[in-house]
Amino acid sequence: MNAKNIVTKIWEKHVVYQHENHPAVFYIDFTLLHEVTSAQAFAEIVARDLPILNPQQFLATIDHSIPTRKDRQTIHDQLAKNQVEKLRENTQKFAIPFYDFDSGHQGIVHVIGPELGITQPGMTIVCGDSHTATHGAFGALAFGIGTSVLSHVMATSCILLRKPKVLRAVFEGKLQESVYAKDVIMKLIGEIGSAGGTGYVIEYTGAAIRNMSMEERMTICNMSIECGAIAGLIAPDETTYAYIKGKAFSPKEEQWQSAVAEWQDLCSDTDAQYDKTVVIDLDQLQPMVTWGTNLEQVVSITDKIPRIADLPDNKQAMAKQALDYVKLQEDAPIAGTPVDWAFIGSCTSGRIEDLRIAASILQGKKIHPQVTFYIVPGSETVLQQAQEEGLDQIFTTAGADFRMPGCSLCLGMNDDKIPEGRRCISSTNRNFVGRQGSGSYTHIASPATVAASAIAGK
């Protein structure tokens, strides 16, 4: 029998029909919906007078365009209000489960899926959102799709898809103190570039991965997209099973043992073939921070911004353009760069472990007077847990603004925006031009580095 990697194993179980030299008809187990990318797909279903084939294989919430202030029920932006109301209307019309404000489970779509136990090994999961790769931490093949493709899933539970290539990323060594999962994935992107994973699903392996919690693994898989990959995943293990067990949608006691037995087969065979392998040694890894406008423009906190002449010829124009935009100089230390804003949250770093890390650094400290610091939990569940643990009190005492769940400052499409000309250090996943607000500058880092920088003001 031919040795297979985990992606091939999941792929073969979900191909409904394969015509030679054509995309496969590929079955999708579960679909996540939010207010921004679903309306057009629902409209297509209505226009064609089609039923949704399996409404219970969908789950919807509101996260992207909603406010995160305390009186969030009042949405001032008319477009955002329309998006939210349309999702409420569509989910009711098509009998799709929906987590609204104050349901206890509203939150960022890629946070609530895992915490509800919906995300499970071996599944195929899609959403009209690129960071659907987050769910790959559980050994699921999860990826973002476009709105027209979303309508296909609604009508048929299938999409047309060509089998992806597979890249194995091996993380060797042990993380030093103050180095976290966010630094690990930023190191990989810095090594292979923002297009280094294009056309691939990345399987993350190695001792460093096995030693990570599920929330750390979610951070790793979430940012697969930032090096161009279709998705990222990690084979399930005892850590995975322990996280899933007992959650609302996880297999119940009578099905649990058979589910685990099936999941245990979801690993790459010893001699499995890969299209590409990358090995990263983490022993000397330092906290990472971006200096430019994409994730490959990254250095350790102890390093200088690169000299443009030292970069490959095909990267130099992009680097110059990035430095001109962010108002920084080549060959200058990144440490000491003043910041005006700080943000912890998003589908990358808005879980309870991220908030605990931030609280451990902020305990007994005050944020710098020039810094505005938003801390936004990824879900109502995370919000409640933070309150129960007293983390919210630590944040507010330090001078941070602990807000309601949502995507918030990750992207400039809600009330939360970085003002033009202001610089933010952020635990999010993207530092594109204007990503956090028109004319703003973003530096991506781990929650620990964000919290420490908010205190120092740089």
N, C-alpha and C positions, 0 to 999 in steps of 0.2 A: 504494500500500500504506500502511495506517495505521501511523504511528509508534507504537512500543510501548516501555514501560519494561521493565526486566529481570524484574520480578516477573510481569508479564503473559506474558513469553516462557517462563518456567519453568512458570507455571500452565498454559498451553495445551498444553505437552508432556506434562503429567501428568494431564490430565482424561481419565478412562476413559469416563465417560458424564455428560451434563448434561441433566436434565429441567428445563424452564422453571419458574422460581420455586422451585426446590428446591436443596438443597446438591448439589454435584457429587460423583460417585464419583471420588476423587482418589488416584492411585497414589503409594506411598511407596517410595523406593529403598532406604533403610537405616534400621535401628532400633537404638538404643543402650539397654542395660539396666543397672540397678544393683540393689542388694539391697533397697532400701526400697520402690520402687513397682512391682516386677514380680511379686511373689508372687501377688497377687490375679488378675492377668491370666492367669498360668499356671494358676491354680485354675479359672478360667472355661473355659479350653481343655480341661482334664481333665474338668470336669463335663459338658461338651457332647461329649466324646469326639471332638475335632477334631484333625487334624494341624496343625502349623505349616507354612504353605505353602512358605516359602523360608528354612530355618534359617540358610543362609550369608549372608543379608541382615540378620543380627543379630550383635551383639557385646556381651558382658557383662563387667562388672568389679565390684569392691567398693570403695566409697569413702565413703559417707555416715555410716554408723553404726559403722565400724571404729575401733579405737584407732590412734593414731599414735606411741605409745611404742615403744621398741626391741623389747620382747617382745610385739609386736602379735598374734602367732599365738594368744595366750591372750586370749580375749574374755570379760571378766567379766560384762558385762551380758547377761542371758539373752535378752532380746528381740533385741538386736543379733546375738548368736550364732545364734539361730534364723533370722534373716533371711539371714545369710551361708550357713549350711548349706542353707537352702532353695534359694537361687540355685545353689549348687553342684549340688544334686540335680536341679533343673529343667534346667539347661544340659546336664548329662550325659544326662538322659532324652530331650531333644529335639535333641541333637547341635548345640548352639549354641556357637560359640567363646567361651571364658571365660578372662579374665586374672585369676588368683588371686595371692595373696601370692607374691613371689619368682619370678614368671613372667618378670620383666624389663620387663613392660609394665603391671602393675597401677597404677591411679591414678584420678584424677578423670575421670569418663567424658568430659567435654568437653575434657580435656587430651589423653587418649590417642587419641581419634578423629583429630584433625589430625596428631599426631606419627607415627601409623602410616600416614598417607596415605589413610585411609578417606574423609575429608571432601574432596569434590571439587566444582568448579563445576557448577552446573546441577542438582545432586542435590536431592531432597527427603529430609529427615532428621527423625526424631522420636525422642523419649525421654520417659519419664514424669518430666520434670524441666523446670522453667520456663526454665532458662538454656541450653537447647538452642540458643537463638539465637546462641550463640558461633560455631557452625559457619557462620553467614551471612557471616563474614569472607572466605570462599572463593567467594562468589557462589552459595551453596546456600540454598535455602528451608528453614530449619530451625526447629522450634518444639516446645514442650512439649505433651504430651497427657495426658489423664486415664487412669486405670487401665482403665476399661471400654473406652475407645477403643483402648488398647494391645492388648487382646484381639482387637479387630477387625483390627488390623494383623497380628497373629500368624496369624490364620486366613485372611486375604484379601489381604494386602499393600496394602490400601486403607483409606481413611477417608471419611466424609462431611464435606464442607467447603464453605463459601461463599467466593467469591473475596474476598480482603481489599482494603481501600483501601490506597493507597500514599502515604506521606509522604516527601518528599525533604528531607533535612537537608544543607545546604551549609555546609561549614566553610572559611571564608576566612582568609587571613593566615598567619602563621608563629609557631610556639611559642617562647616565651622559655626561657632556661635554667631548669631545675628545674620545668618544666611538662611534663606527660606526657599520654598518651592517657586515663588515668583522669580527669584534670582536665577534659579536653575533653568527655567524655560526661556528667560531673557538671554542667558548665556548661549543656549542652543540657537536661538534666532540670530544672535550676533555672529555666530560661527557660520551658519549656512545661508544667511541672508533672508530678506523678506519674500523672496521667490524660491527659496531652496526646497520647499516642500510642495511646490506646485504639481498637481496631478497625483499626489500620494495621500494615502492614509498613513499616519505615523503610529507605530506601536512603540510605546515607551517601556523600556526594560532596564534591568540592572538592580543592584542592591539598594541604591539610593531610592529608587521608586518603591521597592518592597517595604522600605522603612517609613514611607510616608503614610499619613492618615488619608482618609477618603477626601477630606476637604482640600488637602494639599494636592492630591491627584486631580481633583476637579480643576484647580488652578492651572496645572500643567496642561491638561487636555483642552481647556478653554482657549488657551492662546496658540493652539496649533494653527489656527487660521492666520495668525500674524506672520507666519513664514510661508503662506500660500497653500497650506495643506487643505485637503477636502475635510479631513477629520483627524482626530487622534484618539487612541484608546490604550487601555492598560488591562491585561488579563486579570480576571477576578481571583481573589484568594480569601483567606480567612478574615482579613480586614474588611473586605467587601461584604462578605456574608454577615458579619457582626453589625455593620452599619445598616444593612437592609432589614434585618430581622425585627419583627414587631411593629414595623411602620404600617400606616393605614392601608396601603395597597400592596404590601408584600405578601408572598404566599403564606397562608394560614398554617397552623400547626400540622394539620393532616397532610398538607402538600409540601411542607418545608423540606423534608429530607430528600424527596424525589427532585425538587427544584435544585437543591445544592448538588446532588449527584450529577445532574445535567450540566450545571454551571462548571463543575470541576473539569469537564472535558473541553472547556473553552480556554485553551492555552495553545500556544504555538508548539508544534512538535520539535523535538531536539534538532533534527536536520532540516527544518523548514527553510525554504528559500525566500529571500527578500530581493527586491529590485535595487535596494541601496541600504547601506549601513553607515551610521555615524556614531562615533564613540567620543564621549565627553568626560574628562577627568574633573571631578568636583572638589578634590582635596584642597586646592588653593583658591577656590572660588570666593570672591568678595561680594558684598552687596552691589547690585547693578542699578544703573540709572540711565535713561535715554538722554541724549543731548540734541537730537534732531527732530525729524518729523515722521519717522517710521521706526519700527522696533529693531531693525538691524543697526541703527545708529545709536549704539549703546556702549557704555564703558563701565568698569567697576568704579565705585565711589572714590577710590584712591588714585585713579588714573586721570590723565589729561584728555581733553577733546582731541581727536586725531588731527594731525597736519594733513591738509587736503592733498598735498603732493605725495604723501605716503600711502594714500588709498589707491586701489586699482583704478586704471584710467576710466572705466565705465561707471565708477561711483563718484568721481570728483565733482561733476557738475551738480549732481543731486545733493552732495554734501555742502557745496557752496551755497546753493539755493536754501537749504535747510538752515544753515548758520545765519544767513542774511535774514531769514524770517524770524528765528528765535532770538536774534540780537545777542549772539554769543561769538566768541573768538576761537579760532583754531589754536591748538597747542596751549590752551588755558586749562587749569584744573576745573573739574566739574564741581568738586566740593567747594563750598563757599558761595555758590551762586544764590543770590537772594531770591526768596519766594514770597508771593503775596497771598496765595491760597494753598490749601492742602485738602485732599479728599480721600476718604476711605469708604469703599462701597463697590457696587457693580456685581455682575455675574462672575467676575474674576475673583474678587476679594471682599465680598459682603456677607460672609458667613460668620458663625459665632467664633470660630477659631481666629479669624482675622481680627475681630473686635477684641478678643482676649489679648492678643499680641499688642494691639494698640493701647489697651488699658494698662498693660504691664509697664509700658514705657511712659505713659502719661500720669500714672499714679504719683501724686504728690508734686507734680510739676505744673507749670503754666505755659500755655502756648505763647509764642512771641506776639507782642502787641500789634505788629504790622500784618499778622497772618489771620485770614478768615479760614476756619477749619470746619468742613462739613463731614460728619460721620453718619452714613446712611445704611441701616440694616437691609439685607437682601430680601427679607420677608417678614410678615407679621409674626411668624414663629421665632425668627431670630430676634426681632424686637422684644418679644415677651421674655425670651431667655436672657437677653442682655439686661433687662430690667430686674429679673429675678436674681441675677448674679451681682447686681449693683454696678454694672459697667457704665450704665447711663449716668450715674452720679459722678463717677470718675471723669467721664468726658466733659460734663457740664462744669464741674469744679475746675477743670483745667482750662476752660474757656472755649471748648468746642461746641458746635451746634449739632446735637444728636437729633436726627430727623426721622420722618416716617418712611416706610419701605418704598423703593422704586429705583429706577435706573439713575435718576438724578444727574449729577455732574459728569457721568460717563460720556454723555453726548448732548449736544446743544439743541435738544428738541423739546424741552420742557421749561418750567420756570427757573430752574437752577442753571445758571450760566456764569462762566468766568468773564469778567468785563474785558473789553478790548485793551490790549497792551499789558495785561496782568499775567503773571507767571504762576502756574499751579504745579505742585508735585502731587501725583495721583496714583492710586493703586489700581487703576483701570487697565484696559487692554490696548488702547490706541492713542497715539499722539499726533494724528493727522492735523494738517493745517485747519484751524478753526473747529476742531472736534468738540472742544468744551465750551465754545462760544466764539463768535467771529472776532478774529484778531488776537485771540488769547494764545498763550504758549504753555505746552504741557510737557512735563517730565514724568515718565512712568517709573515706578519703583515698587518695592514691597510695602505692605502696611507698616512694617517696623521702620523702614527708612522714611516713609511719609510722616509717621508720628514724631520721630526724632527730628526731622527737618522742620516740622511745625513748631516745635519747642525752640529750636535754634534760630528760626527765621531764615534759614539758608540750607 
